[in-house]
C-alpha cells in the first residue's frame, strides 16, 4: 500500500494492519491523521530523487510545532545532503546504506549549548545545565520534534527511518557535524521516496492489552499475549525475509549481550566528553 494513500483507509482496515484482525482495539473516534499515523513503516531503501523545494523547511516547521519542555527548545537538527558526509555518517552508523541512498539525512541533536551561550551573554549561571534531567529534557524534546517531522513527511508521500546507530560513535559524529560542547546527536533520520523494491508492509505491534493498563500496572495474561504476538511476528518475518522470526527472539538478540549495543555501552563517557556531566 502506498503510504500517501494511508488517510483513505477505513478505521477497521488501518487497525487490522497494525494489530491483526484478532486484536483490533475497541472502536473510538477517528480521523485521517490517525489513519496516517497507524500506517507508519520504517523504510530502508530510497530512490535518489531530490525532494521538492522547501520540503526541509516544511518538515522543520512541523518539528518546531511539537511540545517542548517549558519552551526551553533544547534541540537542534543538522540537515545533511552532501554524499561524502552521508557516506561518513553511514560508516559510523553500522554501515547502513539507506543513509547514503536518501536525498536528505537529518541528525537530531539534544542541544543545551544554545542555552549555555545565552547564559554567558546574559551573565547568568544556569545551575541546572549539568544535571541528568536537563539532558533528558533535551533528548525528549528532540524525539518529540522528530516524530512531528516524520508525520509531516509521511503526509507528503515521503518515507523515513530512524537511525539509532548514530550513537554507536557519538564523539566522531559530533566532530563530523561540528557540534559544540553541550550538543549530542541522539539519532538520525533518513527522508526520501521509498525504492520500489523496498518492503513496505505495516509491522504488527503488541496488542494494546500488553501495554495499556488501567489504574495500576500489569496484566496477568502478559505471557499469553506475548506468545500470540510472537506468532504474528513469525508470519510477518517470513513474508518479509527477516532472520529473527519472533518478537521474543528479536528482544533477546538485541538485549542479551552488551556487544549488541555496538559501542553504545560507552555512551556515558561519551556524553561526559561532549559536555553533559549528568549529575
CORMOBEL-V34063 format. One record per residue. SS is DSSP state (2 for helix, 1 for strand, 0 for the rest). NEAR is the number of other C-alpha atoms within 12 Angstrom. Layout:
ss=SS near=NEAR
ss=SS near=NEAR
This chain:
ss=0 near=23
ss=0 near=27
ss=2 near=32
ss=2 near=27
ss=2 near=22
ss=2 near=32
ss=2 near=28
ss=2 near=23
ss=0 near=26
ss=0 near=22
ss=2 near=28
ss=2 near=24
ss=2 near=23
ss=2 near=35
ss=2 near=34
ss=2 near=26
ss=2 near=33
ss=2 near=34
ss=2 near=30
ss=0 near=27
ss=2 near=16
ss=2 near=20
ss=2 near=24
ss=0 near=23
ss=0 near=24
ss=0 near=16
ss=0 near=13
ss=0 near=11
ss=0 near=12
ss=0 near=20
ss=0 near=17
ss=2 near=21
ss=2 near=25
ss=2 near=23
ss=2 near=30
ss=2 near=37
ss=2 near=32
ss=2 near=33
ss=0 near=40
ss=0 near=39
ss=0 near=33
ss=1 near=29
ss=0 near=37
ss=0 near=30
ss=0 near=29
ss=1 near=33
ss=0 near=26
ss=0 near=22
ss=0 near=17
ss=0 near=19
ss=0 near=26
ss=0 near=18
ss=0 near=9
ss=0 near=11
ss=2 near=25
ss=2 near=31
ss=2 near=20
ss=2 near=22
ss=2 near=35
ss=2 near=30
ss=2 near=20
ss=2 near=24
ss=2 near=31
ss=0 near=28
ss=0 near=22
ss=0 near=26
ss=0 near=24
ss=0 near=24
ss=2 near=22
ss=2 near=11
ss=2 near=15
ss=0 near=26
ss=0 near=31
ss=0 near=36
ss=1 near=42
ss=1 near=38
ss=1 near=37
ss=1 near=34
ss=1 near=27
ss=1 near=29
ss=0 near=28
ss=0 near=20
ss=2 near=20
ss=2 near=15
ss=2 near=24
ss=2 near=35
ss=2 near=25
ss=2 near=26
ss=2 near=44
ss=2 near=35
ss=2 near=23
ss=2 near=31
ss=0 near=34
ss=0 near=24
ss=0 near=21
ss=0 near=28
ss=0 near=25
ss=2 near=39
ss=2 near=45
ss=2 near=33
ss=2 near=33
ss=0 near=39
ss=0 near=34
ss=1 near=39
ss=1 near=38
ss=1 near=43
ss=1 near=47
ss=1 near=43
ss=1 near=45
ss=1 near=45
ss=1 near=40
ss=0 near=40
ss=2 near=31
ss=2 near=25
ss=2 near=29
ss=2 near=28
ss=2 near=20
ss=2 near=15
ss=2 near=17
ss=2 near=13
ss=2 near=12
ss=2 near=11
ss=0 near=10
ss=0 near=14
ss=0 near=15
ss=0 near=20
ss=0 near=13
ss=0 near=21
ss=0 near=32
ss=0 near=24
ss=0 near=21
ss=2 near=20
ss=2 near=19
ss=2 near=34
ss=2 near=37
ss=2 near=28
ss=2 near=28
ss=2 near=39
ss=2 near=33
ss=2 near=28
ss=2 near=35
ss=2 near=43
ss=2 near=36
ss=2 near=30
ss=2 near=36
ss=2 near=43
ss=2 near=31
ss=2 near=28
ss=2 near=38
ss=2 near=40
ss=2 near=39
ss=2 near=33
ss=2 near=37
ss=2 near=37
ss=2 near=31
ss=0 near=27
ss=0 near=27
ss=0 near=40
ss=1 near=42
ss=1 near=43
ss=1 near=38
ss=1 near=31
ss=1 near=33
ss=2 near=30
ss=2 near=31
ss=2 near=42
ss=2 near=36
ss=2 near=33
ss=2 near=34
ss=2 near=40
ss=2 near=34
ss=2 near=24
ss=2 near=36
ss=2 near=34
ss=2 near=21
ss=2 near=26
ss=2 near=28
ss=0 near=19
ss=0 near=28
ss=0 near=26
ss=0 near=29
ss=0 near=37
ss=1 near=43
ss=1 near=47
ss=1 near=49
ss=1 near=41
ss=1 near=36
ss=1 near=44
ss=1 near=47
ss=1 near=46
ss=1 near=48
ss=1 near=38
ss=0 near=36
ss=1 near=33
ss=0 near=24
ss=0 near=16
ss=0 near=14
ss=0 near=21
ss=0 near=24
ss=0 near=27
ss=0 near=23
ss=0 near=31
ss=0 near=32
ss=0 near=34
ss=0 near=32
ss=0 near=31
ss=0 near=32
ss=2 near=25
ss=2 near=26
ss=2 near=25
ss=0 near=18
ss=0 near=15
ss=0 near=15
ss=0 near=11
ss=0 near=7
ss=0 near=8
ss=0 near=12
ss=0 near=15
ss=0 near=19
ss=0 near=13
ss=0 near=15
ss=2 near=20
ss=2 near=16
ss=2 near=16
ss=2 near=24
ss=2 near=26
ss=2 near=20
ss=2 near=27
ss=2 near=32
ss=2 near=26
ss=2 near=23
ss=2 near=30
ss=2 near=33
ss=2 near=25
ss=2 near=22
ss=2 near=29
ss=2 near=24
ss=2 near=15
ss=2 near=17
ss=0 near=19
ss=0 near=15
ss=0 near=18
ss=0 near=17
ss=0 near=21
ss=0 near=24
ss=0 near=28
ss=2 near=30
ss=2 near=24
ss=2 near=22
ss=2 near=19
ss=2 near=16
ss=2 near=15
ss=2 near=18
ss=2 near=16
ss=2 near=16
ss=0 near=13
ss=0 near=13
ss=2 near=14
ss=2 near=14
ss=2 near=18
ss=2 near=22
ss=0 near=23
ss=0 near=24
ss=2 near=24
ss=2 near=19
ss=2 near=19
ss=2 near=25
ss=2 near=23
ss=2 near=18
ss=2 near=29
ss=2 near=33
ss=2 near=23
ss=2 near=22
ss=0 near=32
ss=0 near=30
ss=0 near=33
ss=0 near=21
ss=0 near=22
ss=0 near=17
